[in-house]
Amino acid sequence: MTFQAACLTLIVPRELREELFDYINEQSDLVTGFTALEAAGHGARVRLRTPAEQVKGHADAVAVSIVLQEKDVERLLERLRSAFAGTKLVYWAVPVTAFGSID
């Protein structure tokens, strides 16, 4: 059986950062690790939650990238939909053609 990889990217408000990290770490049956970066959300559909964000003109966010088996993307999304309902978590998934580390 071949490992078909996908990268699931999640965008969440910065105030959910630690809660999301803890939750992802608990999903060890699907997720072996992830990368997180600070992000700035722009656009007509982005909610500016604080006065500081309104002044800056962007939402403070965190972008989380998770490489996992393609077959597990929907399973993880189902769990996230339940655990983070109402948070307007944004996501997308793309195929990964290569994945590894350079030692």
Secondary structure by P-SEA (a helix, b strand, c coil): cccbbbbbbbbbcccaaaaaaaaaaacccccccbbbbbbbbbccccccccaaaaaacccbbbbbbbbccccaaaaaaaaaaaacccccccbbbbbbcbbbbcc
